[in-house]
Amino acid sequence: MRTVGTILFIILTLFSVGVYCDNVPTTVDDLSYKNHLGIFVADPYVLKVGNKYYLYGTSVSSIGFKVWESTNLVNWEEKGFAFSKLEEGNEWGQGDFWAPEVIEYENEFYMVYSARDSDGHLKIALAKSSSPLGPFKNIKAPLFDDGLSNIDGDIFVDSDGVPYLFYVRDCSENIINGKHISQIYVRRMSENLLDFQGEPILVAEPSQQWEGIGEDWQWNEGPFVMKENGIYYLLYSANYFASSDYGVGYATADNPEGPWNKSEENPILSKNLSLGVSGPGHCSVIASPDKSELFIVYHTHAFPKAPSGIRVLNIDRIYFDKMGSLKVIGPTRVPQPLPK
């Protein structure tokens, strides 16, 4: 007789490889694709190495993170676990393996992720591998411990080589004036990524009407930072992840440590229930194969009529207009040209 844990693992694995997909084709023909892409993954992050893309995300949260490989951002092949707590040296995390991101740094690959420690708090850890496929092994877990729950790490390496960790002080334990609030912070990292310089600096917290600022639980989470024409852009998600109102906004700054100013055009990516799009969020941005286009990689609810933690992969075009504002061509549910 199978244990409950075994059955749960099988179910989660099936979801992660898309067995329960509604058979929406990813490639419509030789020239186009259609969202969603049929991969059951949340909090997606894509890394490009050479002519290949690697997709990571919240997939089998009880054990670790799977990885997928692609050459065109549309058709993905599952390559197994990039990180598993069952590997020797990775025993630290007890569960809730969420939101991995991988960067290539000094000829190695570093994965930042969050998981629940044995003391019950969510914490951020750092793992390393010689390959984007893994296996990744913990090198510092947790990366820091401030006595609170922290999630959604994003390592941004500036053009001068200085690394920064953007992360979220989670609303499960971050209570301000009686309200549970998720806030985004930044810390400058040491050159080896294992230590920090200075104290955490507040980057963003719920402050715009669309972010539910009157509610008892509020979120700014899922940070992703990039730089364009000397301006720093922080993409983030707001609202509850299992709500159809989950969406993406952005802020800009002249320095990674801020001050950061939110766009008045937020949200730039939000639900469209008439198209069957619910809860688009927790994104990353990556260039097309020929580098002429940018794509926002994000998740939506697999079942828009019943939003939940089951989410699927999407990509849409994103660009900077003449004023430097970020614009998303989406969310889409009709055929789109393949990435160039």
C-alpha positions as CSV (number, residue, x, y, z in Angstrom):
1,M,0.0,0.0,0.0
2,R,1.4,3.4,-1.0
3,T,2.0,6.0,1.7
4,V,0.2,9.4,1.5
5,G,3.6,11.0,0.9
6,T,4.4,8.7,-2.0
7,I,1.0,9.3,-3.6
8,L,1.4,13.1,-3.2
9,F,4.9,12.9,-4.8
10,I,3.4,11.0,-7.8
11,I,0.6,13.6,-8.2
12,L,3.0,16.5,-8.0
13,T,5.4,14.9,-10.5
14,L,2.5,14.3,-13.0
15,F,1.5,17.9,-12.7
16,S,5.0,19.1,-13.2
17,V,5.5,17.3,-16.5
18,G,2.1,18.4,-17.8
19,V,0.1,15.1,-17.7
20,Y,-3.0,17.1,-16.7
21,C,-2.5,19.6,-19.5
22,D,-5.6,20.4,-21.5
23,N,-3.6,19.6,-24.6
24,V,-3.2,23.1,-25.8
25,P,-0.4,22.9,-28.4
26,T,2.7,24.9,-27.8
27,T,3.7,25.2,-31.5
28,V,0.7,25.9,-33.7
29,D,2.7,25.6,-36.9
30,D,6.3,26.2,-38.0
31,L,5.9,29.9,-37.4
32,S,3.8,30.4,-34.3
33,Y,3.0,29.3,-30.8
34,K,0.1,29.6,-28.4
35,N,-0.1,30.2,-24.7
36,H,-0.2,28.5,-22.3
37,L,2.8,26.3,-23.1
38,G,1.6,23.2,-21.3
39,I,4.3,23.1,-18.6
40,F,3.0,22.9,-15.1
41,V,5.4,25.2,-13.3
42,A,5.0,28.3,-11.1
43,D,7.4,31.2,-10.5
44,P,9.3,30.5,-13.8
45,Y,12.8,31.7,-14.4
46,V,14.7,31.2,-17.7
47,L,18.5,31.3,-18.1
48,K,20.2,31.4,-21.5
49,V,23.5,29.6,-21.9
50,G,25.0,29.5,-25.4
51,N,22.1,28.6,-27.8
52,K,20.0,26.9,-25.2
53,Y,17.5,28.0,-22.6
54,Y,17.0,26.5,-19.2
55,L,13.7,26.8,-17.3
56,Y,13.4,26.5,-13.5
57,G,10.5,27.1,-11.2
58,T,8.4,25.8,-8.3
59,S,7.6,22.3,-9.5
60,V,7.9,19.5,-7.0
61,S,7.9,21.7,-3.9
62,S,8.2,18.8,-1.4
63,I,11.6,17.7,-2.9
64,G,13.3,20.3,-5.1
65,F,13.3,21.8,-8.6
66,K,13.0,20.3,-12.0
67,V,14.7,21.8,-15.0
68,W,13.6,22.0,-18.7
69,E,15.7,22.7,-21.8
70,S,14.7,24.5,-25.0
71,T,16.3,26.1,-28.1
72,N,13.3,28.4,-28.9
73,L,11.6,29.3,-25.6
74,V,8.5,27.4,-26.7
75,N,9.2,23.7,-26.9
76,W,10.6,22.4,-23.6
77,E,12.1,19.1,-22.7
78,E,12.2,18.0,-19.1
79,K,15.7,17.1,-18.0
80,G,15.0,15.8,-14.4
81,F,15.8,17.4,-11.1
82,A,18.3,20.3,-11.1
83,F,18.2,20.3,-7.3
84,S,16.9,17.6,-4.9
85,K,16.9,17.5,-1.1
86,L,17.6,13.8,-1.5
87,E,21.1,14.5,-2.7
88,E,23.9,14.3,-0.1
89,G,24.6,17.8,1.2
90,N,21.1,19.1,0.3
91,E,19.3,17.9,3.4
92,W,18.8,21.4,4.9
93,G,15.4,22.3,3.4
94,Q,12.4,20.4,4.8
95,G,9.9,21.4,2.1
96,D,8.2,24.4,0.4
97,F,11.0,24.6,-2.2
98,W,9.9,27.7,-4.0
99,A,11.0,30.1,-6.8
100,P,14.5,29.0,-7.9
101,E,16.6,31.3,-10.0
102,V,20.0,30.4,-11.6
103,I,22.7,32.8,-12.8
104,E,26.0,32.1,-14.5
105,Y,28.7,33.8,-12.5
106,E,32.5,33.4,-12.7
107,N,32.2,30.3,-14.9
108,E,29.9,28.5,-12.4
109,F,26.1,28.3,-12.0
110,Y,24.5,29.5,-8.8
111,M,20.9,28.7,-7.7
112,V,19.2,30.9,-5.2
113,Y,15.9,29.5,-3.8
114,S,13.7,29.4,-0.7
115,A,12.6,26.5,1.5
116,R,11.4,25.9,4.9
117,D,14.0,25.3,7.6
118,S,13.5,22.8,10.5
119,D,12.6,25.7,12.8
120,G,9.5,26.4,10.6
121,H,10.7,29.6,9.0
122,L,11.1,30.1,5.3
123,K,14.6,31.0,4.3
124,I,16.8,31.6,1.3
125,A,19.7,29.3,0.3
126,L,22.4,29.2,-2.3
127,A,23.5,26.2,-4.3
128,K,26.1,25.7,-7.0
129,S,26.8,23.5,-10.0
130,S,29.2,23.3,-12.9
131,S,26.2,22.8,-15.3
132,P,22.9,24.6,-15.7
133,L,21.2,21.2,-15.6
134,G,22.7,20.5,-12.2
135,P,23.0,18.7,-9.9
136,F,23.1,21.8,-7.7
137,K,24.5,21.4,-4.2
138,N,24.1,23.7,-1.3
139,I,27.0,26.0,-0.5
140,K,25.3,28.1,2.1
141,A,21.9,27.2,3.6
142,P,20.4,29.4,4.8
143,L,22.2,32.3,3.1
144,F,21.1,34.5,6.0
145,D,18.8,34.3,9.0
146,D,17.1,37.4,10.4
147,G,14.5,35.5,12.4
148,L,11.7,36.1,9.9
149,S,10.5,34.2,6.8
150,N,12.2,35.3,3.5
151,I,11.5,34.1,0.0
152,D,11.9,34.9,-3.7
153,G,15.6,35.6,-4.0
154,D,16.8,37.3,-7.2
155,I,20.6,37.9,-7.7
156,F,21.3,40.8,-9.9
157,V,24.9,41.4,-11.0
158,D,25.4,45.0,-12.1
159,S,27.5,46.1,-15.1
160,D,30.3,47.0,-12.7
161,G,30.4,43.4,-11.4
162,V,28.8,44.1,-8.0
163,P,26.2,41.5,-7.1
164,Y,22.9,42.3,-5.2
165,L,20.3,40.1,-3.6
166,F,16.7,41.2,-4.0
167,Y,14.3,39.2,-1.8
168,V,11.0,39.3,-0.1
169,R,10.3,39.5,3.6
170,D,7.2,37.3,3.6
171,C,3.9,38.5,4.9
172,S,3.4,35.2,6.9
173,E,5.6,36.7,9.6
174,N,6.1,40.3,8.5
175,I,3.3,42.2,10.4
176,I,3.2,46.0,10.2
177,N,0.5,47.9,12.1
178,G,-1.5,44.7,12.4
179,K,-1.4,43.9,8.7
180,H,0.5,41.0,7.1
181,I,2.7,42.7,4.4
182,S,5.2,41.2,1.9
183,Q,8.0,43.7,1.2
184,I,10.9,43.6,-1.2
185,Y,14.4,44.3,0.1
186,V,17.9,44.5,-1.4
187,R,21.3,43.7,0.1
188,R,24.7,44.2,-1.6
189,M,26.5,40.9,-1.7
190,S,30.2,40.0,-1.3
191,E,32.1,39.0,-4.4
192,N,31.8,35.3,-3.6
193,L,28.0,35.7,-3.0
194,L,28.2,34.2,0.5
195,D,28.1,37.3,2.6
196,F,26.6,40.8,2.6
197,Q,27.8,44.4,2.9
198,G,25.5,46.8,4.9
199,E,22.0,46.4,6.1
200,P,18.9,45.4,4.2
201,I,17.3,48.3,2.3
202,L,13.6,48.5,1.6
203,V,12.8,48.6,-2.1
204,A,9.1,48.2,-2.5
205,E,5.9,47.5,-0.5
206,P,2.2,47.6,-1.5
207,S,1.4,51.2,-2.2
208,Q,-0.8,51.4,-5.3
209,Q,-4.6,50.8,-5.3
210,W,-4.4,47.7,-7.5
211,E,-2.2,46.1,-4.9
212,G,-5.0,45.8,-2.4
213,I,-3.6,48.3,0.1
214,G,-6.7,48.3,2.2
215,E,-6.6,44.5,2.8
216,D,-5.2,42.8,5.9
217,W,-2.9,40.7,3.8
218,Q,-0.8,42.5,1.1
219,W,2.0,41.4,-1.3
220,N,4.9,42.8,-3.2
221,E,6.9,39.7,-4.2
222,G,8.7,37.9,-7.0
223,P,11.3,40.5,-7.8
224,F,13.3,40.4,-11.0
225,V,15.8,43.2,-11.8
226,M,17.3,44.2,-15.1
227,K,19.1,47.2,-16.5
228,E,18.4,49.2,-19.7
229,N,20.1,52.4,-20.8
230,G,21.4,53.1,-17.4
231,I,18.0,52.6,-15.7
232,Y,17.3,49.8,-13.3
233,Y,13.9,48.1,-13.7
234,L,12.3,46.0,-11.0
235,L,9.5,43.7,-12.1
236,Y,7.4,42.4,-9.2
237,S,4.0,40.7,-8.5
238,A,1.2,41.9,-6.2
239,N,-1.8,40.3,-4.6
240,Y,-2.4,36.7,-3.5
241,F,-0.8,34.1,-5.8
242,A,-4.0,32.0,-5.9
243,S,-6.2,35.0,-6.7
244,S,-7.2,36.0,-10.3
245,D,-6.0,39.5,-9.4
246,Y,-2.4,38.4,-9.1
247,G,-0.5,40.6,-11.6
248,V,2.8,42.3,-12.5
249,G,4.0,45.8,-12.0
250,Y,7.4,47.5,-12.2
251,A,9.5,50.2,-10.6
252,T,12.6,52.1,-11.7
253,A,15.7,53.5,-10.1
254,D,19.1,55.1,-10.9
255,N,20.8,52.7,-8.4
256,P,20.1,49.1,-7.3
257,E,19.7,50.4,-3.8
258,G,17.1,52.9,-4.8
259,P,15.1,54.9,-4.3
260,W,12.7,52.9,-6.5
261,N,9.6,54.6,-8.1
262,K,6.7,52.5,-9.2
263,S,5.2,53.1,-12.6
264,E,1.8,54.9,-12.7
265,E,0.9,52.5,-15.6
266,N,0.9,49.5,-13.3
267,P,-0.1,46.8,-13.6
268,I,1.5,46.0,-16.9
269,L,0.3,42.4,-16.9
270,S,-3.0,41.4,-15.4
271,K,-6.0,39.0,-15.7
272,N,-8.2,38.8,-18.7
273,L,-10.9,36.3,-17.7
274,S,-12.7,36.7,-21.1
275,L,-9.6,35.1,-22.6
276,G,-9.3,32.6,-19.8
277,V,-6.2,34.3,-18.3
278,S,-6.2,34.3,-14.5
279,G,-3.4,35.4,-12.1
280,P,-0.5,36.2,-14.5
281,G,2.6,36.8,-12.4
282,H,6.0,36.0,-10.9
283,C,8.0,36.7,-14.0
284,S,11.5,36.8,-15.5
285,V,12.7,38.4,-18.8
286,I,14.9,36.8,-21.4
287,A,16.0,37.6,-25.0
288,S,14.9,35.7,-28.1
289,P,17.5,33.4,-29.8
290,D,18.7,36.2,-32.1
291,K,18.5,38.8,-29.2
292,S,16.3,41.1,-31.2
293,E,13.2,40.6,-28.9
294,L,12.5,40.4,-25.2
295,F,10.1,38.0,-23.7
296,I,8.4,38.0,-20.3
297,V,8.2,34.5,-18.8
298,Y,5.4,34.1,-16.3
299,H,2.8,31.7,-14.9
300,T,-1.0,31.8,-15.0
301,H,-3.6,29.6,-13.2
302,A,-4.1,26.3,-14.9
303,F,-7.8,26.4,-14.2
304,P,-8.9,30.1,-14.5
305,K,-12.4,29.3,-13.2
306,A,-10.9,27.9,-10.0
307,P,-7.7,29.7,-9.3
308,S,-5.2,27.8,-7.1
309,G,-1.6,26.9,-6.7
310,I,-1.6,24.9,-9.9
311,R,0.0,27.1,-12.5
312,V,1.3,26.9,-16.1
313,L,4.0,28.5,-18.2
314,N,3.4,31.4,-20.6
315,I,5.7,33.8,-22.6
316,D,4.8,37.1,-24.3
317,R,6.7,39.9,-25.8
318,I,7.8,42.8,-23.7
319,Y,9.5,46.0,-24.8
320,F,10.7,49.5,-23.8
321,D,8.8,52.3,-25.5
322,K,10.5,55.6,-26.6
323,M,9.9,57.0,-23.1
324,G,11.6,54.0,-21.4
325,S,8.3,52.6,-20.1
326,L,7.9,48.8,-20.1
327,K,5.1,47.4,-22.2
328,V,3.8,43.8,-22.5
329,I,2.0,42.6,-25.6
330,G,-0.3,40.3,-23.7
331,P,-1.5,38.3,-22.0
332,T,-2.2,36.4,-25.2
333,R,-4.3,33.3,-26.0
334,V,-4.2,33.4,-29.8
335,P,-1.3,32.3,-32.0
336,Q,1.8,34.4,-31.8
337,P,4.9,34.5,-34.0
338,L,7.7,32.3,-32.7
339,P,10.6,34.1,-31.0
340,K,13.0,35.3,-33.7
